[in-house]
């Protein structure tokens, strides 16, 4: 077995084999590419530290020395990187509308036309994508065949959005609706006209377009309000989607959205995790990660909304058997859309154990309680006529006088 040596060497030393890892009984070696010469081996000024490597056998030495690189080689690398960046930018500008391209770094580039004739380009690394957009579209398209059976939860949440809309004593002329599925019409929202945006064509009702929340092809400063119905929980870039929503609103425009949040399908998540652990010895991602209501207000502020409000409503649905729950999730188009999901059929024993664990949750009425946590978001686009907080120290009345109490100064 080769003995580990210093990971770094001085420029005046001869190149040597470097053991970068020792696992099992083999060592991985790498030879330095630079051909350095050494005539004075006594001129060493580096200090060696000895420590144990957690994944390696034996002892690893790390040297604190100056980096042994060539400035000309580094300059050449930077020049090649700049040239490659310019070439990729030219490719982006020359892409026709709607065309996808995969670059060497596995980035997806797509151009979308805006309503005012301009185009915007979106680039996203596939490795960072959490959701399978094609699967989401296919599941929503398939849910259309179930009709009203899969819309009971959307109808309940749409009623909550409509109630919150009429808490605002304002006339809305032009509004945009994302994921409304025909439940948020201009008439129900008390607006003049509604522009709908959906992910799949079968869900599109009235005037609108197809788009993903990651890239909304909407003109800036066009709408008085933007409504989203259970469509932002399966988005890779929620802050980016909220920023685009903010940009398409007029000054003092309002955004109202509802999405599934933390606590939804917790019983289903736990049941399948335990079933996978018993049958496969591991875990498969079957329920998507969801945000907490405490993070929702921060996301609105990060996207540039003012006066953000986030509140949560828990809807409990009671089922006679676990298979009815799975049927409803399929009818809503809310089955597993994760890119990391298993592409093989679930084991029969895994499904049986999971259904048995869900069946054990029956209450006194013999029903299985399943919770859906809905977070409602409200935010306003910045405007000149909005109420603003006073500057610190500008108060003209003492708080103690307003409360009718005595003020006690704290000792510093």
C-alpha positions in Angstrom: 0.0 0.0 0.0 1.4 3.4 -0.9 2.2 5.7 2.0 0.3 9.0 2.0 2.4 12.0 1.4 1.9 15.8 1.5 -1.1 17.0 -0.5 0.7 20.2 -1.4 4.3 20.5 -2.4 6.6 23.5 -2.8 7.5 24.6 -6.3 11.1 23.6 -5.8 10.3 20.0 -5.1 10.1 17.1 -7.5 6.6 15.9 -8.4 5.5 12.8 -6.5 2.6 10.5 -6.3 -0.2 12.0 -4.2 -2.6 9.7 -2.3 -5.8 11.7 -2.3 -7.9 8.9 -0.6 -7.4 5.5 0.9 -10.5 3.4 1.1 -10.6 -0.4 1.6 -7.2 -1.8 0.4 -6.6 0.5 -2.5 -5.3 4.0 -2.8 -6.2 6.5 -5.5 -3.1 8.2 -6.9 -2.8 11.3 -9.0 0.4 12.6 -10.7 0.9 16.3 -10.8 0.8 17.7 -14.4 3.3 20.4 -13.8 7.0 19.4 -14.3 8.9 21.2 -11.6 12.6 20.9 -11.0 14.3 20.8 -7.6 17.8 21.8 -7.0 17.7 23.0 -3.3 15.7 20.5 -1.3 16.8 22.0 2.0 14.8 25.2 1.5 11.5 24.1 3.2 9.3 26.5 5.0 6.1 24.5 5.1 4.7 23.1 8.3 2.9 19.7 8.3 -0.2 18.9 10.3 -1.1 15.3 11.1 -4.7 14.2 11.5 -6.8 11.2 10.8 -9.1 11.0 7.8 -12.6 9.8 8.6 -12.9 7.8 5.3 -9.3 6.7 4.9 -7.0 4.1 6.5 -3.8 5.3 8.0 -2.6 8.9 8.4 -3.0 11.8 6.1 -0.7 14.8 6.1 -1.7 18.3 5.0 0.9 20.9 4.2 0.5 24.6 4.6 2.4 25.9 1.6 2.0 28.4 -1.1 -0.1 27.2 -4.1 2.1 25.7 -6.8 0.4 26.9 -10.0 1.4 28.7 -13.1 0.0 32.2 -13.6 0.0 31.8 -17.4 -2.1 28.6 -17.2 -4.6 30.3 -14.9 -4.9 33.2 -17.3 -5.5 30.9 -20.2 -8.3 29.1 -18.3 -10.0 32.4 -17.5 -9.8 33.5 -21.2 -11.3 30.2 -22.3 -14.1 30.5 -19.8 -14.9 34.1 -20.9 -15.0 32.9 -24.5 -17.3 30.1 -23.7 -19.7 32.4 -21.8 -19.9 34.7 -24.8 -20.6 31.8 -27.1 -23.4 30.5 -24.8 -24.9 34.0 -24.6 -25.0 34.2 -28.4 -26.8 30.8 -28.5 -29.4 32.1 -26.1 -30.1 35.2 -28.1 -30.4 33.2 -31.4 -32.9 30.6 -30.0 -36.3 30.7 -31.7 -39.3 31.0 -29.4 -40.3 27.8 -27.6 -37.1 25.9 -28.5 -35.2 24.0 -25.8 -31.5 23.5 -25.9 -29.2 21.6 -23.6 -25.7 23.0 -23.1 -22.6 21.2 -21.8 -23.6 22.2 -18.3 -27.0 20.7 -18.6 -28.9 24.0 -18.5 -32.4 24.3 -20.1 -32.9 27.5 -22.1 -36.3 28.6 -23.2 -37.6 31.8 -24.8 -41.1 33.0 -24.1 -42.9 35.9 -25.9 -44.5 38.6 -23.7 -47.8 40.4 -24.6 -46.0 43.5 -25.6 -43.9 41.8 -28.2 -40.7 41.3 -26.2 -39.3 38.0 -25.2 -37.7 36.7 -22.0 -35.2 33.8 -21.6 -35.1 31.4 -18.7 -32.1 29.3 -17.8 -32.3 26.6 -15.1 -30.0 23.8 -14.1 -31.6 20.4 -14.4 -29.6 19.1 -11.4 -31.4 21.6 -9.1 -34.9 20.9 -10.3 -37.0 19.3 -7.6 -40.2 18.7 -9.6 -40.9 17.0 -12.9 -42.8 19.6 -14.9 -43.8 17.0 -17.6 -45.3 14.7 -14.9 -47.2 17.6 -13.3 -48.8 18.5 -16.7 -49.7 14.8 -17.4 -51.2 14.3 -14.0 -53.3 17.5 -14.2 -54.4 16.5 -17.7 -55.4 13.1 -16.5 -57.4 14.6 -13.6 -59.8 16.3 -16.0 -61.5 13.0 -16.8 -62.6 12.7 -13.1 -64.8 15.8 -13.5 -66.2 17.3 -10.3 -64.9 14.4 -8.1 -61.4 15.8 -7.9 -62.4 19.5 -7.3 -64.0 19.3 -3.9 -60.9 20.6 -2.1 -60.3 23.3 -4.8 -63.9 24.4 -4.4 -63.5 24.8 -0.7 -60.2 26.8 -1.1 -61.7 28.9 -3.9 -64.5 30.0 -1.6 -61.8 31.1 1.0 -60.0 33.2 -1.7 -63.3 34.8 -2.8 -64.1 35.7 0.8 -60.7 37.4 1.2 -61.1 39.2 -2.1 -64.3 40.9 -1.0 -62.7 42.0 2.2 -61.0 44.6 -0.1 -63.4 47.5 -0.9 -61.9 48.1 -4.3 -63.0 47.6 -7.9 -60.7 45.3 -9.9 -60.7 45.8 -13.7 -58.0 43.4 -15.0 -57.0 40.4 -13.0 -54.9 37.3 -13.6 -55.8 33.8 -12.3 -53.3 31.0 -12.1 -54.5 27.4 -11.6 -58.2 28.5 -11.2 -59.5 25.4 -13.0 -62.6 27.5 -13.9 -63.5 28.1 -10.2 -62.1 31.7 -10.1 -63.9 33.6 -12.9 -64.1 37.3 -13.3 -67.8 37.3 -12.3 -67.1 35.5 -9.0 -64.2 37.7 -8.1 -66.1 40.9 -9.0 -63.6 41.9 -11.8 -64.0 43.3 -15.3 -61.9 40.7 -17.1 -59.8 37.7 -16.1 -56.7 36.4 -17.9 -56.2 32.7 -16.9 -52.8 30.9 -16.9 -52.7 27.1 -16.6 -50.1 24.4 -16.9 -52.1 22.1 -19.2 -54.5 22.9 -22.0 -57.4 20.8 -20.7 -57.5 23.1 -17.6 -57.6 26.3 -19.6 -60.9 28.2 -19.4 -61.6 31.4 -21.3 -58.8 33.8 -22.4 -55.4 32.8 -21.3 -52.2 31.0 -22.0 -50.1 27.9 -20.9 -47.1 28.5 -18.7 -45.2 27.2 -15.7 -45.1 29.3 -12.5 -41.3 29.4 -12.9 -41.8 31.6 -15.9 -44.9 33.6 -16.4 -45.1 35.3 -19.8 -47.1 38.3 -18.4 -46.6 41.9 -19.3 -45.3 44.1 -16.5 -47.6 46.5 -14.7 -50.7 45.1 -16.4 -53.0 43.6 -13.7 -54.9 45.0 -10.7 -54.8 41.7 -8.9 -53.3 38.2 -9.2 -55.0 35.1 -7.8 -53.4 31.6 -7.5 -55.4 28.5 -6.5 -53.3 25.6 -5.1 -50.7 26.0 -7.8 -47.5 27.3 -6.1 -46.7 24.3 -3.8 -45.1 22.3 -6.6 -42.8 25.0 -8.0 -39.0 24.7 -8.0 -38.5 28.5 -7.6 -41.3 29.9 -5.4 -39.4 33.2 -4.7 -38.8 33.7 -8.4 -42.5 33.0 -9.2 -43.6 35.6 -6.6 -41.2 38.1 -8.0 -42.7 37.7 -11.5 -46.2 38.0 -10.0 -45.2 41.3 -8.3 -43.8 42.7 -11.6 -47.0 42.1 -13.5 -49.1 43.9 -10.9 -49.8 47.6 -11.2 -48.7 49.9 -8.3 -50.8 49.0 -5.2 -52.0 45.8 -6.9 -52.9 42.9 -4.7 -51.7 39.3 -4.8 -53.8 36.5 -3.2 -52.8 32.9 -3.3 -53.6 29.6 -1.6 -51.2 26.6 -1.5 -50.7 23.4 0.4 -48.3 23.9 3.4 -46.6 22.0 6.1 -48.9 19.5 7.8 -50.6 18.3 4.6 -50.7 14.5 4.3 -48.4 13.9 7.3 -50.1 10.7 8.0 -49.6 9.5 4.4 -45.9 10.5 4.5 -45.3 8.6 7.8 -47.2 5.5 6.7 -45.2 5.1 3.4 -41.9 5.9 5.1 -42.4 3.2 7.6 -43.6 0.8 4.9 -40.6 1.4 2.8 -38.3 0.9 5.7 -39.8 -2.4 6.5 -39.8 -3.8 3.0 -36.8 -2.2 1.3 -34.7 -1.0 4.2 -34.7 2.5 2.8 -37.1 5.4 1.9 -38.5 6.7 -1.3 -39.7 10.3 -1.7 -43.5 10.0 -2.1 -44.9 13.2 -0.6 -43.4 16.6 -1.7 -41.8 18.9 0.8 -44.0 21.9 1.8 -43.3 25.3 3.3 -44.3 26.4 6.8 -46.6 29.3 7.3 -43.8 31.1 9.2 -41.8 31.1 6.0 -44.6 32.4 3.8 -44.5 36.0 5.0 -40.7 36.1 4.6 -41.1 34.9 1.0 -43.6 37.7 0.2 -41.2 40.3 1.6 -38.3 38.8 -0.3 -40.3 39.1 -3.5 -40.9 42.8 -2.9 -44.5 42.7 -1.5 -45.5 45.1 1.2 -48.0 44.5 4.0 -47.7 40.7 3.7 -50.2 38.5 5.5 -50.1 34.7 5.8 -52.7 32.6 7.6 -53.4 28.9 7.7 -56.6 26.9 7.5 -56.7 23.2 8.3 -59.2 21.1 6.4 -59.8 17.6 7.7 -61.3 15.1 5.3 -62.5 11.8 6.8 -62.3 8.7 4.6 -64.0 5.3 4.9 -61.0 3.5 3.5 -57.4 4.4 2.5 -57.9 3.6 -1.2 -60.5 6.4 -1.4 -57.8 8.9 -0.3 -55.5 7.7 -3.1 -58.3 8.0 -5.6 -59.0 11.6 -4.6 -55.3 12.5 -4.9 -55.2 11.1 -8.4 -58.5 12.9 -9.3 -56.9 16.2 -8.0 -53.7 15.6 -10.0 -51.7 15.7 -6.8 -49.9 12.4 -6.9 -46.1 12.2 -6.6 -44.4 14.7 -9.1 -40.9 14.6 -7.7 -38.0 14.0 -10.1 -36.3 11.7 -7.6 -39.4 9.4 -7.4 -39.0 5.7 -8.1 -39.8 4.9 -11.7 -40.8 1.3 -10.9 -44.1 -0.1 -9.6 -44.5 -0.1 -5.9 -44.2 -3.4 -4.2 -47.4 -5.1 -3.2 -46.2 -5.7 0.3 -45.1 -2.0 0.7 -48.6 -0.8 -0.4 -50.3 -3.3 1.9 -48.3 -2.2 5.0 -48.9 1.5 4.2 -52.6 1.0 3.8 -52.7 -1.0 7.0 -51.0 1.8 8.9 -53.5 4.3 7.5 -56.4 2.0 8.4 -55.1 2.0 12.0 -55.8 5.7 12.3 -59.6 5.3 12.4 -61.4 7.4 14.9 -64.4 6.7 17.0 -66.7 7.2 14.0 -64.8 4.5 12.0 -63.3 7.1 9.6 -59.7 7.9 8.8 -58.9 11.6 9.4 -56.6 13.2 6.8 -55.4 16.8 7.2 -54.9 19.3 4.4 -53.2 22.5 5.6 -53.9 25.5 3.4 -51.9 28.7 3.6 -53.4 31.9 2.2 -51.0 34.6 1.1 -51.8 38.2 0.6 -49.4 40.9 -0.5 -49.4 44.3 -2.1 -47.2 45.7 -4.9 -45.5 48.9 -3.7 -47.5 52.1 -4.4 -47.3 55.8 -3.6 -50.6 56.0 -1.8 -50.1 53.1 0.6 -50.0 53.6 4.4 -46.4 53.6 5.7 -45.1 53.3 9.2 -43.8 56.4 10.9 -40.1 56.8 11.5 -38.7 55.7 14.9 -38.8 58.6 17.4 -41.5 60.6 15.6 -44.3 59.8 18.1 -45.9 62.8 19.8 -47.8 61.0 22.5 -46.3 58.9 25.3 -47.4 55.3 25.4 -47.8 55.5 29.2 -50.3 58.3 28.8 -52.3 56.4 26.3 -52.4 53.4 28.6 -53.0 55.4 31.7 -50.1 53.9 33.5 -46.8 55.0 35.0 -43.6 54.7 33.0 -40.5 53.1 34.6 -37.2 53.6 33.1 -34.9 50.6 32.7 -31.4 50.7 34.2 -28.7 50.5 31.6 
